[in-house]
Amino acid sequence: MKKWITSISWEPVHLYAPCRRFVSASKDKIARIWDISLKKCICLNSHIESVTCVKWGGDGVIYTRYFLPLLFHLFLCL
């Protein structure tokens, strides 16, 4: 079941111009990478709780955060 989006982060334009992807976090325990050029979505569904925050880091790294204290995931996005 799809639920509320809690956070969105665009791919860093200074690293990956043109910026064509963003990642979203949601209460359904899934972070999604959206490619607006290809019109595709990749689901990162290994979370055990609602994903409360997402950040696109440098060199293709995506950070996600749960509601539980001190838990986060690190994904490599190529």
Secondary structure, 3 states (H helix, E strand, C coil): CCCCEEEEEECCCCCCCCCCEEEEEECCCCEEEEECCCCEEEEECCCCCCEEEEEECCCCEEEEEECCCCCEEEEECC
